[in-house]
Amino acid sequence: MKYPVSSSLRHKGKVLELDEAREVVVLLGVNGDVIGSLSWDFVIDQIVAFRKMSIQKEDRSEPRISLTFRVRYNSPDGPRFESRAGGIGGGGLFIESQTPFPVGTRLAMEFSLAEKPEEWMPATGTVAWVCPKADQYTFSPGMGVRFTEIAADVRDRIHELVKSIQNMGHAA
């Protein structure tokens, strides 16, 4: 059974498909391409975990948003990786990775936001926390990276992006 997404500003045009035989939820893009799928067990676990989740004080000094974009990164002496980031704020970003670096690892990064995908913005950071497997907060394993060096104009663009997406959410 397919359910078109029509009222979500960020996901309008996508389709959720419930596959009863395989017990999975499949997300289809606006062109009908498969973006990903989650088992019913995982979806149920997420709902239950969210319901039980106690209010916790955020350790972030700046607001962040969930947003998917490309990121390239490497440790000082390591190979270069290209991955997806799943969130960003003025203080850092979340890099999706099956093999995240340990907390404290310094990274050189560059990322490309959706508004100008051809433009790569440099930054350096330190791995602040690691999510070794998907949980109720992240749908992918990876690492939270706190910016240590980032140009003021790049940080300003991140702040503008965060603010504009948060305002869109409040308008909806």
C-alpha positions in Angstrom: 0.0 0.0 0.0 1.4 3.4 -1.0 0.9 6.7 0.9 2.0 9.9 -0.8 3.6 12.6 1.4 1.8 15.8 0.8 1.8 18.0 4.0 5.4 17.7 5.0 7.4 20.7 3.5 10.7 18.8 3.6 9.4 15.6 2.1 6.5 16.6 -0.1 6.3 14.4 -3.2 7.9 11.4 -1.6 5.9 8.2 -1.0 5.8 5.8 1.9 5.1 2.2 0.8 4.1 -0.4 3.4 5.2 -3.8 2.3 3.1 -6.2 4.3 4.7 -9.4 3.1 8.3 -8.3 4.1 7.1 -6.1 7.0 9.1 -3.1 5.9 8.3 0.6 5.3 10.0 1.8 2.0 10.6 5.4 1.3 10.4 6.3 -2.4 11.7 9.6 -3.9 9.7 12.0 -6.0 10.9 10.1 -9.1 9.8 6.7 -7.6 13.4 5.6 -6.8 13.9 3.7 -3.6 15.6 5.9 -1.0 15.6 3.3 1.8 13.6 1.0 4.0 13.1 0.2 7.6 11.8 -3.0 9.2 8.6 -2.8 11.1 10.5 -3.9 14.2 12.8 -0.9 13.8 9.9 1.6 13.3 8.1 0.2 16.4 11.3 0.3 18.5 11.7 4.0 17.5 8.2 4.9 18.5 8.4 3.1 21.8 11.9 4.6 22.5 10.6 8.1 21.7 7.6 7.6 23.9 9.8 6.5 26.8 12.5 9.1 26.2 12.9 11.5 29.1 13.6 15.1 28.5 17.3 15.5 28.5 19.3 18.7 28.5 21.1 19.2 25.2 24.8 19.6 25.4 24.8 21.8 22.3 25.4 25.5 22.4 23.8 26.2 19.0 20.7 24.9 17.3 20.9 22.2 14.7 18.8 20.7 12.0 18.4 17.2 10.5 19.6 17.6 6.9 21.2 15.2 4.5 24.2 16.5 2.5 27.6 15.3 1.2 30.8 15.4 3.3 34.4 14.5 2.7 36.8 13.9 5.6 40.0 12.4 6.8 42.1 12.1 10.0 45.5 13.8 9.9 47.3 10.7 8.5 44.4 8.7 7.2 42.7 8.0 3.9 40.0 10.4 2.6 36.4 9.3 2.9 33.2 10.6 1.3 29.9 10.1 3.1 26.6 11.6 4.0 26.0 14.0 6.8 22.7 13.7 8.6 22.6 17.0 10.5 24.3 20.3 11.0 24.4 23.3 13.2 26.8 26.2 13.9 28.7 24.0 16.3 29.2 20.9 14.2 27.7 18.1 12.1 26.9 14.4 12.2 28.7 12.2 9.7 27.1 8.9 8.8 29.7 6.1 9.0 29.7 2.3 9.5 33.2 2.7 11.1 33.2 6.0 13.0 36.5 7.3 14.4 37.0 7.3 18.1 36.1 10.3 20.3 38.8 12.9 20.2 40.0 12.2 16.6 40.8 15.4 14.6 39.2 15.6 11.2 39.8 17.8 8.1 36.4 18.1 6.3 34.7 19.8 3.5 30.9 19.6 2.9 28.5 20.6 0.2 25.0 21.9 1.1 22.0 21.3 -1.1 21.6 25.0 -2.1 25.0 24.9 -3.9 26.0 21.3 -4.3 29.1 22.2 -6.4 30.5 24.4 -3.7 32.7 22.6 -1.0 33.2 24.4 2.3 36.2 23.5 4.4 36.3 23.0 8.2 38.2 21.1 10.8 36.7 19.4 13.8 37.0 16.8 16.5 34.9 13.7 17.0 32.7 14.6 20.1 30.6 11.5 20.3 30.1 8.2 18.4 26.9 6.3 17.6 28.1 2.8 16.7 24.7 1.7 15.5 21.4 3.3 14.6 19.4 4.4 17.7 16.3 6.5 18.6 18.2 9.7 17.7 20.1 8.7 14.6 18.9 6.4 11.8 22.5 5.6 10.9 25.7 4.8 12.8 28.2 7.6 12.7 29.9 10.4 14.6 29.1 13.8 15.9 31.9 16.2 15.0 32.4 19.6 16.8 33.9 22.3 14.6 37.3 23.5 15.8 38.1 25.8 12.8 35.5 27.1 10.4 35.4 30.4 8.4 33.0 33.0 9.8 31.2 33.3 6.5 30.7 29.5 6.4 29.4 29.4 9.9 27.1 32.4 9.0 25.7 30.4 6.1 25.0 27.4 8.4 23.2 29.7 10.9 21.1 31.1 8.0 20.2 27.7 6.8 19.3 26.4 10.3 17.2 29.4 10.9 15.3 29.2 7.5 14.5 25.5 8.0 13.4 26.0 11.6 11.2 28.9 10.4 9.7 26.6 7.7 8.9 24.1 10.4 7.2 26.6 12.5 5.1 27.9 9.6 3.9 24.4 8.9 
